[in-house]
């Protein structure tokens, strides 16, 4: 019975507007410019790729993850991200995600990648590392996200790393993608995917498969937001 009650996810999604606010408030939350650049890139990637937290950061300072520096490359202004192993791919067949540039360079995952790469230590096998070359951990990710959300006057308990993935499924649905395509984009298992109520949220999250829709949505958002 307890298992059944847990199928309804009460966490709120992170919208495109909220992503911009999170990236902005990092300047007040992080202790130096390197950490700001690191987490801006990390949040941008998590949002646009719909990463599971286990796919993008380490469970501890000594743990290893699949997102290595060699798995993130720039090719003709597009990012190629190789996810070596995931929750739904335990044998390690791998997934390749392509991300293209968007006009809003502050949100753009390609621009955030370039800014982080310019300051990232040259060594270190894992991609998201601190200045001392230790990997970003799940605890650190959640702590920084919690501080950002609190700084924005929001309830931190209803936002988590999973809020990015809820956004991925919802926006893809709003843009007319089939259920199979959405599951492929987010690397969802069928029973997990059906626990997400797509119609409840109006969200904005994209990858290269949604590039045209992204440009149109961003243009509408820029026109509609107050100046």
C-alpha positions in Angstrom: 0.0 0.0 0.0 2.8 2.4 0.8 4.4 1.6 -2.5 1.3 2.7 -4.3 1.1 6.0 -2.5 4.7 6.8 -3.7 3.7 6.7 -7.4 2.4 10.2 -7.4 5.4 12.5 -7.6 4.8 15.7 -5.6 7.9 17.4 -6.8 7.4 20.5 -8.9 9.0 21.0 -12.3 11.7 23.5 -13.1 10.5 25.8 -16.0 12.7 27.6 -18.4 12.0 30.9 -16.6 13.1 29.2 -13.3 16.2 27.9 -14.9 17.3 31.4 -15.8 16.6 32.6 -12.3 18.6 29.6 -10.9 21.6 30.5 -13.1 21.4 34.1 -12.0 21.2 33.5 -8.3 24.2 31.2 -8.4 26.3 34.4 -8.2 24.9 34.9 -4.7 25.0 31.3 -3.6 28.4 30.1 -4.8 31.6 31.1 -3.0 33.7 32.0 -6.1 33.4 32.6 -9.9 34.7 29.1 -10.7 31.8 27.5 -8.8 29.3 29.8 -10.4 30.5 28.8 -13.9 30.6 25.1 -12.8 27.1 25.0 -11.5 25.7 27.1 -14.4 27.0 24.5 -16.8 25.8 21.6 -14.6 22.3 23.0 -14.2 22.1 23.8 -17.9 23.2 20.2 -18.8 20.8 18.6 -16.3 17.9 20.6 -17.7 18.5 20.2 -21.4 19.6 16.6 -21.4 17.1 15.5 -18.7 19.9 13.8 -16.8 19.3 11.6 -13.9 21.5 12.8 -11.0 23.2 9.5 -11.0 24.3 10.0 -14.6 25.9 13.4 -14.2 27.4 13.7 -10.7 29.1 11.2 -8.3 27.4 9.7 -5.3 30.5 10.6 -3.2 33.9 12.2 -3.5 35.5 8.9 -4.2 32.8 7.4 -6.4 33.0 7.1 -10.2 30.4 8.0 -12.8 30.1 7.5 -16.5 30.1 11.2 -17.6 33.8 11.6 -18.2 35.5 14.6 -19.8 36.1 12.4 -23.0 32.4 11.8 -23.2 31.6 15.5 -23.7 32.9 17.0 -27.0 32.1 20.0 -29.2 31.6 19.3 -32.9 30.6 22.0 -35.4 29.0 24.1 -32.6 27.0 21.1 -31.3 27.7 19.2 -28.1 28.0 15.4 -28.3 27.4 13.8 -24.9 27.9 10.1 -24.5 26.0 8.5 -21.5 28.0 5.3 -21.0 25.6 3.6 -18.6 22.3 4.6 -17.0 19.5 3.2 -14.8 17.8 1.7 -17.8 21.0 0.6 -19.6 22.9 -1.4 -17.0 24.9 -3.3 -19.6 26.4 -0.1 -20.9 25.2 0.0 -24.5 25.3 3.8 -24.2 23.3 6.7 -25.4 24.4 9.7 -27.5 22.8 13.1 -26.9 23.3 16.0 -29.2 22.8 19.6 -28.0 22.8 22.6 -30.3 23.2 26.3 -29.5 20.3 28.5 -28.7 19.9 32.3 -29.0 19.7 32.9 -25.3 23.4 32.4 -24.6 22.9 32.6 -20.8 20.7 29.5 -20.9 22.5 27.9 -23.9 24.2 24.6 -22.9 26.8 25.0 -25.6 27.8 28.5 -24.3 27.8 27.2 -20.7 30.0 24.3 -21.8 32.5 26.7 -23.4 32.6 29.0 -20.4 33.2 26.0 -18.0 35.8 24.4 -20.3 37.8 27.6 -20.3 38.3 27.4 -16.5 38.1 23.7 -15.9 41.3 22.0 -14.7 42.9 20.1 -17.6 43.2 16.9 -15.7 40.5 14.9 -14.0 38.6 12.1 -15.7 35.1 13.1 -14.7 33.7 16.1 -16.5 32.1 18.1 -13.6 34.9 18.7 -11.1 35.8 21.4 -8.7 38.9 23.5 -8.9 40.7 21.0 -6.7 39.8 18.3 -9.2 37.3 16.5 -6.9 34.0 15.5 -8.6 30.8 17.3 -7.8 28.7 15.0 -5.6 25.0 14.3 -5.4 24.9 16.0 -1.9 26.6 19.1 -3.3 24.3 19.3 -6.3 21.2 19.1 -4.1 22.6 21.5 -1.5 23.4 24.2 -4.1 20.0 23.7 -5.8 18.3 24.0 -2.4 20.1 27.2 -1.6 19.2 28.7 -5.0 15.5 27.8 -4.6 15.5 29.2 -1.1 17.2 32.4 -2.2 14.4 32.8 -4.8 11.8 32.6 -2.1 10.5 29.2 -3.1 9.9 26.0 -1.1 13.0 23.9 -1.4 11.3 20.7 -0.4 9.2 20.6 -3.6 12.2 20.9 -6.0 14.9 18.4 -6.7 17.2 17.2 -9.4 14.2 15.1 -10.7 12.4 18.4 -11.4 14.5 18.7 -14.5 13.4 15.3 -15.8 9.7 16.1 -15.2 10.2 19.1 -17.3 11.7 17.1 -20.1 8.8 14.8 -20.4 6.2 17.5 -20.2 7.6 19.9 -22.8 8.2 17.1 -25.3 4.6 16.1 -24.8 3.4 19.7 -25.3 5.4 19.8 -28.6 3.6 16.8 -29.9 6.3 14.1 -29.4 5.1 10.5 -29.2 5.3 8.6 -26.0 8.0 6.4 -27.4 10.1 9.3 -28.5 9.7 11.0 -25.1 10.8 7.8 -23.4 13.8 7.6 -25.6 14.8 11.2 -25.0 14.7 10.8 -21.2 15.8 7.1 -21.2 12.7 6.2 -19.3 11.3 2.8 -18.5 7.6 2.4 -19.3 6.4 2.0 -15.8 8.4 5.0 -14.6 7.2 7.2 -17.5 3.5 6.5 -16.8 3.9 7.9 -13.3 4.4 11.4 -14.8 1.3 13.4 -15.4 2.3 15.4 -18.5 -0.8 17.6 -18.7 -0.3 19.2 -15.3 2.7 21.4 -16.1 3.7 23.9 -18.8 7.5 23.4 -19.0 10.3 24.2 -21.4 13.2 21.7 -21.9 14.8 20.7 -25.1 17.6 18.8 -26.8 18.7 18.7 -30.4 15.7 16.7 -31.5 13.5 19.7 -30.4 15.8 22.4 -31.8 13.3 24.1 -34.1 10.6 24.0 -31.4 13.1 25.4 -28.9 13.8 28.5 -31.1 10.1 29.2 -31.5 9.4 28.7 -27.8 12.3 30.9 -26.7 11.1 33.7 -29.1 7.6 33.5 -27.7 9.0 33.6 -24.1 11.2 36.6 -24.8 8.3 38.5 -26.3 5.9 37.6 -23.4 8.2 38.1 -20.4 8.0 41.6 -18.7 10.9 44.0 -19.5 
